Amino acid sequence: MERDRMRMVILDEANIVCSTLSFAGSSAFSRLSRKFDVVVIDEAAQAVEPATLVPIINGCKQLYLVGDPVQLPATVISTRAQDHKYDMSLFKRLQNGGYPVKMLNTQYRMHPDISFFPSQQFYGGGLLDGQGTEEHTKQPWHSQPCFGPLAFYDVAGKESVPLNGASIENKAEANMVLCVYREMVHRNPSLRKNASVAVISPYKAQVKLLREAFKTALGEEMARLVDVNTIDGFQGREKDVCFFSCVRALRKGRKGGGIGFVADERRINVGLTRARCSLIVIGNARALQYNQNWASLIHHTMTNGRFFRPKAPYADWMTLAASGGCPPVTPTEQELDTLNKARTKLSAEEQAPPPISLEPHRKEDAMEEGLAEELHESELADEDEGDVGVLDRAAGEKKAPGKDRNQQGQQQQQQQQQEQREPEEARGAPEAPVKEGSGPTVANGGTDEKVEGQTSSDGGRLKRQRR
């Protein structure tokens, strides 16, 4: 009782009160002797409309909605609710209705080579670089193109579903990430001194695999310096160096395969805008090129000397590339024509009215099947799972041979079920669930610090991250 009374006294005396949307509707606010004239809602594009209405019932006269509608949307699991636009935020609805929106168009986070593509692809060229951005994001390792500021590694890995799992992993990509990181840190020891590197992926199984791979290869202490998380768990944060593992690969029996929610442009945008100094994308170009946004990124990196095709073994190739012995791929006219054809056709079909369908990704898969016979089949890079491929092999060898067939059947069934569960995984919160606090925080950024405290693995001092 005394604790509750003291809380009310503090709230009555505070000029600024920070709270979650839901707690703003609690009895603590309704019992206050005064109302709140001004309400500022951060990350408003990530909140469903009913949640946004909660804090404005306390006498609000001025409302500021701050957010980025081109990045992650509100978290809504129900597909029926999505069909009825429940996942549309109040921010987005006002924008669609023609309400004037002021864009803060100057960014100070990313090296200009990183920000150029998102600006052109997602913001219509309206995202500008602040004065001095290039100078304070330039690093010694940029002398080698394989280390950024922007690099795309074309890795021909294979999708797999862990036993008794529903998510997807790609061991070849995980090995490539590990090889690039090792070589980069070996040549730039300063990266070992603080938690300045992040590895992000859309899939929880890949995140788990990467964490195990780094812990096995580097040891638990050094692995803590690498922040491995999902895209959703990393929104709003930033690191000097970011690896983006796309996971999806070509499917057996098809030249083109669906890439699921990796095709979501909002997740692509988030994944490509977390790095300050270097962004290194690891993916299968032939699988990703069936999506217009990915085809544009592949074309951009190819034509700007930022596209690499590693050869097995990746560790040896990476050492050679870091010494300048493996220059970026020079695209052929046929490769560029193929990408341009995909970009043009997909862009035209994506602008057409979508058919009424309850099956997710049907339109996307139909476009991919139509393009599969037309796209040029360039030579794939060699696959190399390295040490990552044996992480769970020892456990698998202990099982009786008679169970192999049953395991294969289970994995095939899990692969089919994965596409149905994929939207739920994509919209999920960070892996470590964050419980809502017992009360508001009378300090700026309190909510963000709580969330980051659950997902950060850098062990350093928590700071509110700029979007």
C-alpha positions in Angstrom: 0.0 0.0 0.0 2.8 2.4 1.0 4.7 1.5 -2.3 1.6 2.3 -4.3 1.1 5.6 -2.5 4.7 6.7 -3.2 4.3 5.7 -6.9 1.2 8.0 -7.2 3.1 10.9 -5.5 6.0 10.5 -8.0 3.7 10.3 -11.0 1.8 13.4 -9.8 5.0 15.4 -9.6 6.6 14.2 -12.8 6.5 16.4 -15.9 7.3 13.5 -18.3 6.2 9.9 -17.8 7.4 7.1 -20.0 5.2 4.0 -20.2 4.2 1.1 -22.5 0.9 1.6 -24.4 -1.0 -1.0 -22.4 0.1 0.3 -19.0 -1.1 3.8 -20.0 -4.6 2.4 -19.5 -4.1 1.2 -16.0 -5.7 2.5 -12.8 -2.5 4.3 -11.9 -3.1 6.8 -14.7 -6.8 7.2 -14.2 -6.3 8.1 -10.5 -3.9 11.0 -11.3 -5.1 14.5 -10.4 -4.1 15.9 -13.8 -4.2 14.8 -17.4 -1.6 14.6 -20.1 -1.9 17.3 -22.8 0.8 15.9 -25.1 1.3 12.2 -26.0 4.3 11.0 -28.0 4.2 7.4 -29.2 7.5 6.0 -30.4 7.5 3.1 -32.8 3.9 3.9 -33.7 4.1 2.0 -36.9 4.7 -1.2 -34.9 1.5 -0.9 -32.8 -2.0 -2.1 -33.7 -4.5 0.7 -33.7 -6.5 -0.2 -30.6 -3.2 -0.2 -28.6 -2.4 3.3 -29.9 -5.7 4.6 -28.7 -5.1 3.6 -25.0 -2.7 6.4 -24.0 -4.7 9.2 -25.7 -7.8 8.8 -23.6 -6.2 10.7 -20.7 -7.0 14.2 -21.9 -4.6 14.2 -24.9 -4.7 17.5 -26.9 -1.6 17.0 -29.0 -0.5 13.6 -30.4 2.8 12.8 -32.1 3.2 9.5 -33.8 6.8 8.6 -34.5 7.8 5.5 -36.5 8.8 4.0 -39.8 6.0 2.3 -41.8 8.5 0.9 -44.2 10.0 -1.3 -41.5 8.5 -4.0 -39.2 4.7 -3.8 -38.8 2.5 -4.6 -35.7 2.7 -8.1 -34.4 -0.4 -10.0 -35.3 -0.5 -13.8 -35.5 -4.0 -14.4 -36.7 -4.3 -14.6 -40.5 -8.0 -13.8 -40.2 -7.2 -10.6 -38.3 -4.6 -9.7 -40.9 -7.2 -10.2 -43.7 -9.3 -7.5 -41.9 -6.3 -5.1 -41.7 -6.0 -5.5 -37.9 -2.2 -5.3 -38.3 -2.4 -1.8 -39.9 -1.2 0.8 -37.4 -2.9 4.1 -36.9 0.2 5.7 -38.3 -0.2 3.8 -41.6 -3.9 4.3 -41.8 -3.5 8.1 -41.4 -0.7 8.0 -44.0 -2.9 6.0 -46.5 -5.7 8.5 -45.9 -3.6 11.4 -47.1 -2.7 12.9 -43.8 0.5 14.8 -44.1 3.5 12.9 -42.8 6.8 14.6 -42.1 9.8 12.5 -43.0 13.1 13.0 -41.1 15.2 12.3 -44.2 18.7 12.6 -42.8 20.5 9.6 -41.5 23.8 9.6 -39.5 24.1 5.8 -38.8 25.2 4.1 -42.0 28.2 4.5 -44.3 26.8 6.0 -47.6 27.6 2.8 -49.5 25.2 1.0 -47.2 22.5 3.6 -47.1 22.4 4.1 -50.9 20.4 1.0 -51.8 17.7 1.2 -49.0 17.3 4.9 -49.9 16.7 4.1 -53.6 14.7 0.9 -53.1 12.5 1.7 -50.1 12.4 5.5 -49.6 12.3 6.7 -53.2 15.8 8.2 -53.0 14.6 10.5 -50.2 17.0 9.2 -47.5 20.0 11.5 -47.3 23.4 11.1 -45.6 24.2 13.6 -42.8 27.4 15.7 -42.9 30.4 13.7 -41.8 28.7 10.4 -42.0 31.2 8.9 -44.4 34.2 10.1 -42.3 33.1 8.6 -39.0 32.0 5.3 -40.5 35.1 4.7 -42.6 37.3 1.9 -41.3 40.7 0.4 -42.2 39.2 -2.9 -43.3 37.4 -1.1 -46.1 40.6 -1.3 -48.1 39.5 -4.9 -49.0 36.1 -5.0 -50.8 35.3 -8.4 -49.3 34.9 -6.7 -45.9 32.6 -3.9 -47.0 31.2 -1.3 -46.6 28.8 -3.5 -48.6 29.5 -7.1 -49.8 27.2 -9.9 -51.1 28.5 -13.5 -50.8 26.7 -15.9 -53.2 26.6 -19.2 -51.2 25.0 -22.3 -52.6 23.8 -23.8 -49.3 21.0 -26.2 -48.6 17.9 -25.6 -46.5 17.3 -28.1 -43.7 14.8 -28.4 -40.9 16.3 -29.5 -37.5 14.9 -32.7 -36.1 11.7 -31.9 -34.1 11.9 -28.3 -35.3 9.8 -26.1 -37.6 12.2 -23.4 -38.5 14.9 -23.5 -41.2 18.7 -23.5 -41.1 21.5 -23.4 -43.7 24.8 -24.8 -42.5 26.9 -23.6 -45.5 25.8 -20.0 -44.8 26.6 -20.3 -41.1 30.1 -21.6 -42.0 30.6 -18.7 -44.5 29.6 -16.2 -41.8 32.1 -17.8 -39.4 34.9 -17.8 -42.0 34.4 -14.1 -42.9 34.3 -13.1 -39.2 37.5 -15.0 -38.3 39.4 -13.5 -41.2 38.1 -10.1 -40.5 39.0 -10.2 -36.8 42.4 -11.7 -37.5 43.3 -8.8 -39.7 41.6 -6.2 -37.5 42.2 -7.1 -33.8 40.3 -4.0 -32.7 37.1 -5.8 -33.4 37.9 -8.2 -30.5 37.9 -5.4 -27.9 34.2 -4.6 -27.8 30.8 -6.0 -29.0 30.7 -4.3 -32.3 29.6 -7.2 -34.5 26.1 -8.6 -35.1 24.8 -11.6 -37.0 21.1 -11.5 -37.9 18.8 -13.9 -39.7 15.1 -14.2 -40.3 15.0 -17.8 -38.9 15.3 -18.9 -35.3 16.9 -22.2 -36.2 19.6 -20.4 -38.1 20.1 -18.1 -35.1 20.5 -21.1 -32.8 22.9 -22.8 -35.3 25.0 -19.6 -35.5 25.2 -19.2 -31.8 26.4 -22.8 -31.4 28.9 -22.4 -34.2 30.5 -19.3 -32.7 30.6 -20.8 -29.2 32.2 -24.0 -30.5 34.7 -22.2 -32.8 35.6 -19.2 -30.6 34.8 -20.3 -27.0 32.1 -19.0 -24.8 33.9 -15.8 -23.8 34.7 -14.6 -27.3 31.3 -15.7 -28.6 29.7 -13.2 -26.3 31.2 -10.4 -28.4 29.1 -11.4 -31.4 25.4 -10.5 -31.0 23.4 -13.1 -32.9 19.6 -12.5 -33.2 16.6 -12.6 -35.4 15.7 -9.6 -37.6 12.6 -8.9 -35.4 14.7 -9.1 -32.3 17.3 -6.6 -33.7 14.9 -3.9 -34.9 15.9 -0.5 -33.5 19.5 -1.5 -32.8 22.8 -1.1 -34.6 26.4 -2.4 -34.8 29.6 -1.5 -36.6 29.6 -4.7 -38.6 26.4 -6.7 -39.5 26.2 -10.1 -41.2 22.8 -10.9 -42.8 22.2 -14.7 -43.3 19.3 -15.1 -45.7 19.1 -19.0 -45.3 16.7 -19.7 -48.2 18.1 -21.8 -51.1 16.8 -23.5 -54.3 14.5 -26.4 -53.6 15.1 -29.9 -55.0 13.2 -30.5 -58.2 12.7 -26.8 -58.9 14.9 -24.1 -60.5 13.1 -21.5 -58.5 11.7 -21.8 -55.0 9.6 -19.7 -52.6 11.7 -17.7 -50.2 8.8 -17.1 -47.7 8.9 -14.1 -45.5 12.5 -13.3 -46.5 10.6 -11.7 -49.4 8.9 -9.2 -47.0 10.4 -5.9 -48.0 10.0 -4.5 -44.5 12.3 -7.3 -43.1 14.7 -6.8 -45.9 14.8 -3.1 -45.1 15.4 -3.7 -41.4 18.1 -6.3 -42.1 20.0 -4.0 -44.5 19.9 -0.9 -42.2 21.4 -2.2 -39.0 25.1 -1.8 -39.9 27.1 1.4 -39.3 30.4 0.6 -41.1 30.1 -2.8 -42.9 27.1 -4.9 -44.1 27.9 -8.4 -45.3 25.0 -10.3 -46.9 25.3 -14.1 -47.2 22.7 -15.7 -49.5 21.9 -17.8 -52.5 21.6 -15.4 -55.4 19.8 -17.8 -57.7 17.1 -18.4 -55.0 16.8 -14.7 -54.0 16.7 -13.2 -57.6 13.0 -14.3 -58.0 12.1 -11.4 -55.6 12.2 -7.9 -57.1 13.9 -6.3 -54.0 16.6 -9.0 -53.8 17.1 -9.0 -57.6 17.7 -5.2 -57.3 20.3 -5.7 -54.5 22.1 -8.5 -56.4 22.2 -6.2 -59.5 23.5 -3.3 -57.4 26.3 -5.3 -55.8 27.3 -7.0 -59.1 27.6 -3.7 -60.9 29.5 -1.9 -58.1 32.2 -4.6 -57.5 30.6 -5.9 -54.3 29.5 -9.4 -55.4 31.6 -12.5 -54.5 31.3 -16.3 -55.2 33.2 -18.2 -52.6 34.8 -21.6 -53.5 35.2 -24.5 -51.1 36.9 -24.7 -48.7 35.6 -21.3 -47.6 38.3 -20.7 -45.0 41.1 -21.0 -47.6 39.1 -18.9 -50.1 38.5 -16.2 -47.5 42.2 -15.9 -46.7 43.0 -15.5 -50.3 40.2 -12.9 -50.8 41.3 -10.9 -47.9 44.8 -10.7 -49.5 43.3 -9.4 -52.7 43.6 -12.8 -54.5 39.8 -13.2 -55.2 38.4 -10.0 -56.7 34.7 -9.4 -57.0 32.7 -11.2 -59.7 32.6 -9.3 -63.0 29.0 -9.9 -64.3 28.4 -11.0 -67.8 25.9 -9.4 -70.0 23.8 -12.5 -69.8 23.7 -12.3 -66.0 22.7 -8.7 -66.0 20.0 -9.3 -68.7 18.7 -12.1 -66.5 18.5 -9.9 -63.4 16.9 -7.0 -65.4 14.4 -9.4 -66.8 13.5 -10.7 -63.4 13.3 -7.2 -61.9 11.1 -5.9 -64.7 8.7 -8.8 -64.8 8.3 -9.2 -61.1 7.8 -5.5 -60.7 5.0 -5.5 -63.3 3.3 -8.5 -61.8 3.6 -7.2 -58.2 1.7 -4.0 -59.2 -1.2 -6.1 -60.6 -4.2 -6.6 -58.3 -3.6 -9.6 -56.1 -5.9 -12.6 -56.6 -8.3 -13.5 -53.7 -6.6 -16.4 -52.0 -6.2 -17.8 -48.5 -2.9 -19.5 -49.3 0.2 -17.4 -48.4 2.8 -16.8 -51.0 0.7 -18.4 -53.9 1.2 -15.3 -56.1 4.9 -15.2 -55.3 5.3 -18.9 -56.1 3.4 -18.5 -59.4 5.7 -15.7 -60.5 8.8 -17.8 -59.6 7.5 -20.8 -61.6 6.9 -18.6 -64.6 10.4 -17.2 -64.5 12.1 -20.5 -63.7 12.4 -21.6 -67.3 13.5 -18.2 -68.5 16.2 -17.2 -66.1 19.8 -18.0 -67.0 21.4 -20.7 -64.8 24.7 -19.2 -63.7 27.4 -21.5 -62.1 26.7 -22.0 -58.4 29.4 -21.5 -55.8 30.7 -24.7 -54.1 29.0 -25.7 -50.9 31.1 -26.0 -47.8 29.5 -26.6 -44.4 32.9 -26.8 -42.6 32.9 -27.4 -38.9 29.3 -26.2 -38.7 28.1 -29.3 -40.6 29.4 -31.6 -37.8 27.8 -29.8 -34.9 24.9 -32.3 -34.7 26.4 -35.1 -36.8 27.8 -36.9 -33.8 24.4 -37.1 -32.2 22.9 -38.3 -35.5 25.4 -41.1 -35.9 24.4 -42.6 -32.5 20.9 -43.3 -33.7 20.1 -46.8 -35.1 20.3 -47.2 -38.9 16.7 -48.4 -39.0 15.5 -45.0 -37.9 17.0 -43.1 -40.7 14.0 -43.6 -43.0 11.6 -42.5 -40.3 13.8 -39.4 -39.6 13.8 -38.5 -43.3 10.0 -38.8 -43.4 9.7 -36.6 -40.3 12.0 -34.0 -41.8 10.0 -33.9 -45.0 6.8 -33.5 -43.0 8.4 -30.7 -41.0 9.6 -29.0 -44.2 5.9 -28.9 -45.4 4.6 -27.7 -42.1 7.3 -25.0 -41.9 5.7 -22.9 -44.7 2.4 -22.8 -42.7 4.1 -21.8 -39.4 6.5 -19.3 -41.1 4.3 -16.2 -40.7 4.0 -16.9 -37.0 7.8 -17.2 -36.6 8.4 -14.0 -38.7 6.1 -11.9 -36.6 7.3 -13.3 -33.2 9.0 -11.1 -30.6 12.7 -11.6 -29.8 13.5 -15.1 -28.5 13.8 -14.0 -24.9 10.2 -12.9 -24.0 10.0 -9.5 -22.4 7.5 -9.2 -19.5 5.8 -5.9 -19.1 7.0 -3.9 -16.2 4.9 -3.4 -13.1 4.7 0.3 -13.7 5.8 3.3 -15.8 9.3 4.5 -15.9 9.9 8.2 -15.2 12.8 8.5 -17.6 13.3 8.7 -21.3 14.0 5.5 -23.1 13.1 3.2 -20.2 11.0 0.8 -22.3 13.6 0.4 -25.0 16.3 -0.3 -22.5 14.2 -3.1 -21.0 13.7 -4.7 -24.3 17.3 -4.4 -25.4 18.4 -5.8 -22.0 16.7 -9.0 -22.9 18.0 -9.4 -26.4 21.5 -7.9 -26.2 24.4 -10.3 -25.7 27.3 -7.8 -25.8 27.4 -7.6 -22.0 28.2 -3.9 -22.2 26.4 -0.8 -20.9 22.9 -0.5 -22.3 22.0 2.5 -24.4 18.9 3.6 -26.1 19.5 3.0 -29.8 18.4 5.4 -32.4 16.1 4.1 -35.1 
